[in-house]
Amino acid sequence: MIGMIIVLSCFYYLTRFTLLTQTDKEISVHSQEIVRIIDRDDFGLGSAVFQNNPGMLVVVYDKDGAIVTTTQGIKTNKQLESIYFKFNNIKESTFIDDKIGKTQMRLKLIPLGKSLDDRRLVVVGHPVDNIQHSLNDLTLKVFILMLIIGISGFFFSLFIARRVIYPVTNLSSRIKQLSLHNIKELIIFPRTGDELEELANSFNSLMIRLSHSFERERQFIGDVAHELKTPLTTLKNTIEVTLSSKRDIDHYKSVLVNTLSEINNLSGTVNDVLDLAWVESGEALSKIDEFNLSELLKELDEVSRNLAQEKNIRVIEDIKPNIKIRGNRQKLFRALFNIVENAIKYSPPKSRIALTLEVEKKNIHIEVSNTGPGISQSELPKIFNRFYRGSTQSQSLGSGLGLSIAKSIIEVHGGQVIVTSIPNKITTCKIILPVVSS
């Protein structure tokens, strides 16, 4: 509003200045002609000429301030007398604004004569009422036009602003309403191809990832609860039955042995869950060291042979020496042990297991292969899922977290696990890890 007033004021004064300048030029042209007539005709001809210029005011004063001649036939006038007494001593032509009667005039005062005896004052005036009225009317129209444009612009800007801000407010409202119950609801956003659409798409992608994460968390909590509930229920029932009546000492020993076995299974499940929590924490590899992976595989080979003795399984190793890697030695041992233990668990008696370690190009390759029932193609994508047990493994002991933990630990170390299987022939698990730069 203030800006509009400033612009309107500038327009008014600039237009008025331009019109008055034009009027002054017109008055100057007439005044030059009038001065020539006065000097030549001694007012007689001048009076006739003056009377032929309607609208123009010309007044000639003598040295005493009396009106010698005038175009309007005015002999005396207080306003004209006042003009004379104010400006009779001027030495150069001057423009003034004054009111003659009821008419607003633009006046040029021209002093004539070099001595006091022939000194005269000529006043040439042009009415500016029409100019002023026209200027006022034009200013009013411009003001109304600017007001209309301003109001229209305000509402148009408001409309555009709301249209532009709507996606942002919609996104903000959607974020405020976000909860676990409606996290799958995506923002429907028009395809504008701008940054706001990109922001909405990024937000939707974030919501999808969060939704999947929450689903995995709920599934994981449910699976852990189920895995803990079954052995706890078994323990509770066994103890209650044992306490329900007197038993001999051998029966009590048998119950305690079974109880200890169940407790060990529970302890293993809890440790597996802790390992998964370690892998998924942001500080999984906050403390890493360089160590000899070949020595770790040698230790794993010895442990594997001890585990395989019960089933009379032969372990064959081909471990290249002095291969080094950076990481958490204890966790990597756990990951590789889970894979080897799984291979021994599902290999038939008197079979064989191969354990190899070598460097190819810039990667470390570890392979664990075994013979046995193998894994069907439909089950291969699921074997690393938490608590998953294949159709041939339903009667096997374990938490079902071993391979999932192994894969997670290896991926944290920048590696990958690839499993291939030919049912009833051979199953191979290949681990690829980055080698230490020299």
C-alpha positions as CSV (number, residue, x, y, z in Angstrom):
1,M,0.0,0.0,0.0
2,I,2.8,2.4,0.9
3,G,4.6,1.6,-2.4
4,M,1.4,2.3,-4.3
5,I,1.1,5.7,-2.6
6,I,4.7,6.5,-3.4
7,V,4.3,5.5,-7.1
8,L,1.1,7.5,-7.4
9,S,2.7,10.6,-5.8
10,C,5.6,10.4,-8.2
11,F,3.2,10.1,-11.1
12,Y,1.2,13.1,-10.0
13,Y,4.2,15.4,-9.5
14,L,6.0,14.3,-12.6
15,T,2.9,14.8,-14.8
16,R,2.1,18.2,-13.2
17,F,5.7,19.3,-13.8
18,T,5.5,18.2,-17.4
19,L,2.2,20.0,-18.0
20,L,3.4,23.2,-16.3
21,T,6.6,23.1,-18.3
22,Q,4.6,22.9,-21.5
23,T,2.4,25.8,-20.3
24,D,5.4,27.9,-19.4
25,K,6.8,27.4,-23.0
26,E,3.4,28.5,-24.4
27,I,3.4,31.5,-22.2
28,S,7.0,32.4,-23.1
29,V,6.1,32.3,-26.8
30,H,3.2,34.6,-26.3
31,S,5.1,36.9,-24.0
32,Q,7.9,37.5,-26.5
33,E,5.3,38.5,-29.1
34,I,3.5,40.8,-26.6
35,V,6.8,42.5,-25.6
36,R,7.6,43.2,-29.3
37,I,4.1,44.7,-29.8
38,I,4.4,46.8,-26.7
39,D,7.7,48.3,-27.8
40,R,6.5,49.0,-31.3
41,D,2.8,50.1,-30.9
42,D,2.8,51.8,-27.5
43,F,-0.1,49.6,-26.3
44,G,-2.7,50.6,-28.9
45,L,-2.2,47.7,-31.2
46,G,-1.2,45.6,-28.3
47,S,-4.6,46.1,-26.7
48,A,-6.4,44.9,-29.9
49,V,-4.1,41.9,-30.1
50,F,-4.6,41.1,-26.5
51,Q,-8.3,41.1,-26.9
52,N,-8.0,38.6,-29.7
53,N,-6.4,36.1,-27.4
54,P,-9.3,34.8,-25.2
55,G,-8.3,32.9,-22.1
56,M,-4.9,34.5,-22.0
57,L,-4.4,37.3,-19.4
58,V,-2.1,40.1,-20.2
59,V,-1.7,43.0,-17.9
60,V,0.7,46.0,-18.4
61,Y,1.6,48.2,-15.4
62,D,3.3,51.6,-15.6
63,K,6.0,52.8,-13.2
64,D,3.3,53.8,-10.6
65,G,1.6,50.4,-10.6
66,A,-1.4,51.6,-12.6
67,I,-2.8,49.2,-15.2
68,V,-2.1,50.6,-18.6
69,T,-3.9,47.9,-20.6
70,T,-5.3,44.4,-20.1
71,T,-6.9,41.7,-22.2
72,Q,-9.7,41.3,-19.7
73,G,-10.7,45.0,-19.4
74,I,-9.7,45.1,-15.8
75,K,-8.9,48.5,-14.5
76,T,-8.3,47.7,-10.9
77,N,-8.0,44.5,-8.9
78,K,-6.7,43.9,-5.5
79,Q,-5.0,40.7,-6.5
80,L,-3.3,42.4,-9.5
81,E,-2.2,45.2,-7.3
82,S,-0.8,42.8,-4.8
83,I,1.2,41.1,-7.5
84,Y,2.6,44.4,-8.7
85,F,3.8,45.5,-5.2
86,K,5.3,42.1,-4.5
87,F,7.2,41.8,-7.8
88,N,7.7,45.3,-9.2
89,N,11.4,45.3,-8.3
90,I,12.3,42.0,-10.1
91,K,15.1,42.2,-12.6
92,E,14.4,39.0,-14.5
93,S,11.3,37.2,-15.8
94,T,9.7,35.0,-13.2
95,F,6.9,32.4,-13.2
96,I,4.4,32.2,-10.3
97,D,1.1,30.5,-9.6
98,D,-1.8,32.7,-8.3
99,K,-5.5,33.1,-8.4
100,I,-7.1,35.9,-10.4
101,G,-10.8,36.0,-9.4
102,K,-11.9,32.4,-9.3
103,T,-9.4,31.2,-11.9
104,Q,-6.1,29.6,-11.0
105,M,-3.5,31.1,-13.3
106,R,0.1,30.4,-14.3
107,L,1.7,33.9,-14.5
108,K,4.9,35.1,-16.1
109,L,6.2,38.5,-14.8
110,I,8.3,40.4,-17.3
111,P,10.1,43.6,-16.2
112,L,10.6,46.2,-19.0
113,G,12.5,49.5,-19.2
114,K,16.0,50.3,-18.2
115,S,15.3,53.4,-16.0
116,L,12.8,54.2,-13.3
117,D,10.9,56.6,-15.6
118,D,10.1,54.1,-18.3
119,R,9.9,51.0,-16.0
120,R,6.9,48.8,-16.7
121,L,5.8,45.3,-15.6
122,V,4.1,43.0,-18.0
123,V,2.1,40.0,-16.6
124,V,1.2,37.2,-19.0
125,G,-1.0,34.5,-17.6
126,H,-2.6,31.2,-18.7
127,P,-5.5,29.5,-16.9
128,V,-4.5,26.2,-15.4
129,D,-7.9,25.2,-14.0
130,N,-8.6,22.7,-16.8
131,I,-5.1,21.3,-16.5
132,Q,-5.5,20.9,-12.8
133,H,-8.9,19.3,-13.2
134,S,-7.6,17.0,-15.9
135,L,-4.6,16.1,-13.8
136,N,-6.8,15.4,-10.8
137,D,-9.2,13.3,-12.9
138,L,-6.3,11.4,-14.4
139,T,-4.7,10.8,-11.0
140,L,-8.0,9.5,-9.6
141,K,-8.4,7.1,-12.6
142,V,-4.8,5.9,-12.2
143,F,-5.3,5.4,-8.5
144,I,-8.5,3.3,-9.1
145,L,-6.7,1.3,-11.8
146,M,-3.7,0.7,-9.5
147,L,-6.1,-0.2,-6.7
148,I,-7.9,-2.7,-9.0
149,I,-4.5,-4.1,-10.2
150,G,-3.2,-4.3,-6.6
151,I,-6.3,-6.1,-5.3
152,S,-6.3,-8.4,-8.3
153,G,-2.6,-9.0,-7.9
154,F,-3.0,-9.7,-4.2
155,F,-5.7,-12.4,-4.7
156,F,-3.8,-13.8,-7.7
157,S,-0.6,-13.9,-5.6
158,L,-2.5,-15.5,-2.8
159,F,-3.9,-18.1,-5.2
160,I,-0.5,-18.9,-6.7
161,A,1.1,-19.0,-3.2
162,R,-1.5,-21.4,-1.9
163,R,-1.1,-23.5,-5.1
164,V,2.7,-23.6,-4.6
165,I,2.6,-24.1,-0.9
166,Y,-0.1,-26.7,-0.9
167,P,2.2,-29.7,-1.6
168,V,4.5,-28.6,1.2
169,T,1.6,-28.2,3.7
170,N,0.2,-31.5,2.4
171,L,3.5,-33.1,3.1
172,S,3.8,-31.5,6.5
173,S,0.3,-32.6,7.4
174,R,1.0,-36.2,6.2
175,I,4.2,-36.3,8.4
176,K,2.2,-35.0,11.4
177,Q,-0.4,-37.8,10.9
178,L,2.3,-40.5,10.5
179,S,2.1,-43.5,12.9
180,L,2.7,-47.2,12.8
181,H,-0.9,-47.7,11.8
182,N,-0.8,-45.8,8.6
183,I,2.9,-45.9,7.6
184,K,2.0,-47.7,4.4
185,E,-0.1,-44.9,3.1
186,L,1.9,-42.9,0.4
187,I,1.6,-39.3,-0.6
188,I,-0.3,-38.8,-3.8
189,F,1.6,-36.0,-5.5
190,P,1.0,-34.5,-9.0
191,R,3.8,-35.1,-11.5
192,T,5.2,-31.6,-11.7
193,G,8.8,-32.6,-12.3
194,D,10.2,-30.2,-9.8
195,E,12.0,-30.4,-6.4
196,L,8.7,-30.8,-4.5
197,E,7.8,-34.0,-6.5
198,E,11.3,-35.3,-5.8
199,L,10.9,-34.5,-2.1
200,A,7.5,-36.3,-2.0
201,N,9.1,-39.4,-3.8
202,S,12.0,-39.4,-1.4
203,F,9.5,-39.3,1.5
204,N,7.5,-42.1,0.1
205,S,10.6,-44.2,-0.4
206,L,11.6,-43.5,3.2
207,M,8.1,-44.6,4.4
208,I,8.4,-47.8,2.4
209,R,11.8,-48.6,3.9
210,L,10.5,-47.8,7.4
211,S,7.4,-49.9,6.8
212,H,9.6,-52.9,5.7
213,S,11.9,-52.3,8.7
214,F,9.0,-52.2,11.2
215,E,7.6,-55.4,9.6
216,R,10.9,-57.2,9.9
217,E,11.2,-56.0,13.5
218,R,7.7,-57.2,14.3
219,Q,8.4,-60.5,12.6
220,F,11.8,-60.8,14.4
221,I,10.3,-60.1,17.8
222,G,7.5,-62.7,17.1
223,D,10.0,-65.3,16.0
224,V,12.3,-64.7,19.0
225,A,9.3,-64.9,21.3
226,H,8.2,-68.2,19.6
227,E,11.7,-69.6,19.8
228,L,12.0,-68.8,23.5
229,K,8.4,-69.7,24.4
230,T,8.7,-73.4,23.2
231,P,11.7,-74.4,25.3
232,L,10.6,-72.4,28.3
233,T,7.2,-74.1,28.2
234,T,8.9,-77.5,27.9
235,L,11.1,-76.7,30.9
236,K,8.2,-75.5,32.9
237,N,6.1,-78.6,32.1
238,T,9.1,-81.0,32.8
239,I,9.8,-79.4,36.2
240,E,6.1,-79.3,37.2
241,V,5.7,-83.0,36.3
242,T,8.9,-83.9,38.2
243,L,7.8,-82.1,41.3
244,S,4.3,-83.5,41.2
245,S,5.5,-86.8,42.9
246,K,8.5,-88.3,44.4
247,R,11.1,-89.7,42.0
248,D,14.3,-91.7,42.3
249,I,17.7,-90.0,42.1
250,D,18.3,-91.3,38.5
251,H,15.1,-89.7,37.3
252,Y,16.1,-86.4,38.8
253,K,19.5,-86.6,37.2
254,S,17.9,-87.3,33.8
255,V,15.5,-84.3,34.2
256,L,18.5,-82.0,35.2
257,V,20.5,-83.2,32.1
258,N,17.5,-82.4,29.8
259,T,17.0,-79.1,31.5
260,L,20.6,-78.2,31.1
261,S,20.4,-79.1,27.4
262,E,17.4,-76.8,27.0
263,I,19.1,-74.0,28.8
264,N,22.1,-74.3,26.5
265,N,19.8,-74.1,23.5
266,L,18.2,-71.0,25.1
267,S,21.6,-69.5,25.8
268,G,22.6,-70.1,22.1
269,T,19.4,-68.4,20.8
270,V,20.0,-65.4,23.1
271,N,23.6,-65.2,21.9
272,D,22.5,-65.4,18.3
273,V,20.0,-62.5,18.9
274,L,22.8,-60.5,20.5
275,D,25.0,-61.1,17.5
276,L,22.3,-59.9,15.2
277,A,21.9,-56.8,17.3
278,W,25.6,-56.2,17.1
279,V,25.5,-56.5,13.3
280,E,22.6,-54.1,12.9
281,S,24.1,-51.5,15.3
282,G,25.8,-48.5,13.8
283,E,29.0,-49.3,15.5
284,A,29.4,-52.9,14.3
285,L,32.9,-52.2,12.9
286,S,33.9,-49.3,15.1
287,K,36.9,-51.4,16.4
288,I,38.6,-53.4,13.7
289,D,42.1,-54.8,13.3
290,E,44.3,-56.4,10.7
291,F,44.7,-60.1,11.2
292,N,45.9,-63.2,9.5
293,L,42.8,-64.9,7.9
294,S,44.8,-68.0,7.0
295,E,45.5,-68.7,10.7
296,L,41.8,-68.2,11.5
297,L,40.9,-70.7,8.8
298,K,43.4,-73.2,10.3
299,E,41.8,-72.8,13.7
300,L,38.4,-73.3,12.0
301,D,39.7,-76.4,10.3
302,E,40.7,-78.0,13.7
303,V,37.3,-77.2,15.2
304,S,35.5,-78.6,12.2
305,R,37.5,-81.9,12.4
306,N,36.4,-82.3,16.0
307,L,32.8,-81.7,15.1
308,A,32.9,-84.0,12.1
309,Q,34.4,-86.9,14.1
310,E,31.0,-88.0,15.5
311,K,29.6,-88.5,12.0
312,N,32.9,-89.8,10.6
313,I,33.0,-86.9,8.1
314,R,36.3,-86.2,6.4
315,V,37.4,-82.5,6.3
316,I,39.7,-81.5,3.4
317,E,41.4,-78.1,3.5
318,D,43.3,-76.1,1.0
319,I,44.3,-72.8,2.8
320,K,46.7,-70.4,1.2
321,P,49.1,-68.9,3.8
322,N,49.6,-65.3,5.0
323,I,46.3,-63.9,3.7
324,K,45.4,-60.9,5.7
325,I,42.2,-59.0,6.2
326,R,40.8,-56.1,8.3
327,G,37.8,-56.6,10.5
328,N,36.6,-58.1,13.8
329,R,38.3,-61.5,14.1
330,Q,35.9,-62.9,16.7
331,K,32.8,-62.1,14.6
332,L,34.3,-63.4,11.4
333,F,35.2,-66.6,13.1
334,R,31.6,-66.9,14.3
335,A,30.3,-66.3,10.8
336,L,32.5,-68.9,9.2
337,F,32.0,-71.4,12.0
338,N,28.2,-71.1,11.5
339,I,28.6,-72.0,7.8
340,V,30.9,-74.9,8.5
341,E,28.7,-76.2,11.3
342,N,25.7,-76.0,9.1
343,A,27.5,-78.0,6.4
344,I,28.5,-80.7,9.0
345,K,25.0,-80.8,10.4
346,Y,23.3,-81.5,7.1
347,S,26.0,-83.8,5.6
348,P,25.4,-87.6,5.8
349,P,27.8,-89.8,7.8
350,K,31.1,-90.8,6.1
351,S,30.8,-88.0,3.6
352,R,33.4,-85.2,3.1
353,I,33.6,-81.4,3.5
354,A,36.0,-79.2,1.7
355,L,37.4,-75.9,3.1
356,T,39.4,-73.6,0.8
357,L,41.0,-70.2,1.0
358,E,42.6,-68.3,-1.8
359,V,43.0,-64.8,-3.3
360,E,41.7,-64.1,-6.8
361,K,42.5,-60.7,-8.3
362,K,41.7,-58.2,-5.4
363,N,39.2,-60.4,-3.5
364,I,39.5,-63.2,-0.9
365,H,37.6,-66.3,-1.8
366,I,36.5,-68.8,0.9
367,E,34.6,-71.9,-0.1
368,V,32.8,-74.5,2.1
369,S,31.3,-77.4,0.1
370,N,29.6,-80.6,1.3
371,T,27.6,-83.5,-0.1
372,G,24.2,-84.3,1.2
373,P,20.5,-83.7,0.4
374,G,21.3,-80.2,-0.9
375,I,18.9,-77.3,-1.2
376,S,16.2,-76.9,-3.8
377,Q,16.1,-73.9,-6.1
378,S,12.9,-72.7,-4.5
379,E,14.5,-72.7,-1.0
380,L,17.9,-71.1,-1.9
381,P,16.6,-67.4,-1.6
382,K,15.2,-68.2,1.9
383,I,18.1,-69.9,3.6
384,F,19.4,-66.6,5.0
385,N,16.1,-65.6,6.4
386,R,15.9,-65.5,10.2
387,F,14.5,-68.6,11.9
388,Y,14.1,-70.3,8.5
389,R,14.5,-74.1,8.4
390,G,14.2,-75.9,5.1
391,S,11.8,-78.8,4.5
392,T,14.7,-81.3,5.1
393,Q,15.8,-79.5,8.3
394,S,12.6,-79.4,10.3
395,Q,13.9,-82.0,12.8
396,S,17.3,-80.4,13.2
397,L,18.4,-78.6,16.3
398,G,19.3,-74.9,16.3
399,S,17.7,-71.5,16.4
400,G,17.5,-71.0,12.6
401,L,19.7,-67.8,13.0
402,G,23.1,-69.2,12.1
403,L,23.2,-68.5,8.4
404,S,21.4,-65.2,8.8
405,I,24.1,-64.1,11.3
406,A,26.9,-65.3,9.1
407,K,25.6,-63.4,6.1
408,S,25.1,-60.2,8.1
409,I,28.6,-60.3,9.6
410,I,30.2,-60.9,6.2
411,E,28.2,-58.1,4.6
412,V,29.3,-55.8,7.4
413,H,32.9,-56.6,6.4
414,G,32.2,-55.6,2.8
415,G,31.8,-59.1,1.5
416,Q,29.0,-61.3,0.0
417,V,27.8,-64.9,0.3
418,I,26.8,-66.9,-2.7
419,V,25.3,-70.4,-2.3
420,T,24.8,-72.9,-5.1
421,S,23.4,-76.4,-4.7
422,I,22.7,-79.5,-6.8
423,P,20.3,-81.6,-4.7
424,N,21.7,-84.9,-3.6
425,K,25.1,-84.1,-5.0
426,I,26.9,-81.0,-3.7
427,T,26.3,-77.7,-2.0
428,T,28.8,-74.9,-2.2
429,C,28.9,-71.7,-0.1
430,K,31.3,-69.1,-1.5
431,I,32.3,-66.1,0.7
432,I,34.0,-63.2,-1.1
433,L,35.8,-60.6,1.0
434,P,38.0,-57.6,0.1
435,V,41.7,-58.1,0.5
436,V,43.9,-55.7,2.6
437,S,45.6,-53.0,0.4
438,S,49.3,-53.0,0.7
